[in-house]
Amino acid sequence: MALVAKMKGYNIILVIPDKMSQEKINHLRALGAEIIITRSDVGKGHPEYYQDLAKKLAKERNAYFINQFENPSNPLAHETTTGPEIWEQMQHNVDAIVVGVGSSGTITGLSRFFNTVSKKTEIILADPKGSVLADYVNNGNLSNFVGSWIVEGIGEDFIPPIADLSFTKKAFTITDKESVSTVSELLQKEGILAGSSTGTLLCAALKYCKEQKTEKRVITFACDSGNKYLSKMYNNFWLLDNGLYERKKYSDIRDIISRRFEDGDTIILNHNDTLNTAFSRMKLYDISQLPVFDGEKLVGIVDETDILIALSSSNSAMNNEINSIMASNLVTVKSGASISTLIEILKSGLVVIVEDYNNKFCGIITKIDLINYLRNEKR
């Protein structure tokens, strides 16, 4: 849509929930779209709900509101183009199509087309856990409870006005963990770097196939490229923060460390590195503090406040060595320490430096690390 607007010389405003990946947003901005990011934790009727906000902006700016959720051209495009393309490529023999629902244009258009040309073709819904659509398709229930999910572009908290789910045979509910695992397997086995919703669709398609007693010709979609999800679905640290990445468990506070030293994930400095090097690494890895080493020995820690204070004292401070500003009076805890001990240290404004019982550095724990850990433990 942004590309079409650019080529035709239209100004376009896109209202996007804050769960969307930064790569996707950057891509749209590069195409000239004005991006307005709004909340993903509010429902229909709230002024910051993305559809309500888009409608309000269209009125205020005297703009045309495309509104893909109510635009009849949306399913019509799939009925007249996507459906016939699939029909021809599959040599007029399709047993099932597994589809996700965002605006519902795809599932509605395909349902109408295949109901006309091939009544044997089953339309199957792949729905993220937390969405209300699967229960509606399978049981006729429209729940008032809406969960949350990380998969982008599919799953809804309402039935879109253009949706026609009357031809949908069955729905599969897919967890975020299943989606991540499936899209990763797709890359490992087939060399296809696909987006997050592809994992949901493919997982549902595989579940459907495993239920069948005879061979079936089943299709689903690789919805978009994984290049737009490198900071999320293909970022182990992001997956870890969201409880979706499996790694070795110790059943002690080492499980809270986001970037473990033993895994080679801890970003470190040498004691004679400059402040400029420290700042560059903080920016690159989006972290606020770095442990400082002299050889294999931990000798200090530096955070962004240390750099700010040094820079405010001297314009040339960025060329100074880290050992001139690092904190060297370190407070460490053993890996068997309690969470209450961590909380007390973090409340004092320090980060937690963790050692094992052989006095080997394990990593550091920040407030965000502990919040992520506790949040995931309560899920």
Secondary structure, DSSP 8 states (H G I E B T S, - for coil): -HHHHHHHT---EEEEETTS-HHHHHHHHHTT-EEEEE-SSS-TTSTTSHHHHHHHHHHHTT-----TTT-THHHHHIIIIIHHHHHHHTTT--SEEEE--SSSHHHHHHHHHHHHH-TT-EEEEEEETT-SHHHHHHH----S-------SS---SS--TT---TTEEEEEEE-HHHHHHHHHHHHHHH---B-HHHHHHHHHHHHHHHH-SS---EE----SBGGGGTTTTT-HHHHHHTT-------SSGGGT-SS-TTTT----EETT-BHHHHHHHHHHHT-SEEEEEETTEEEEEEEHHHHHHHHHH-TTGGGSBGGGT-B-S--EEETT--HHHHHHHHHTT--EEEE-TT--EEEEE-HHHHHHHHHHHT-
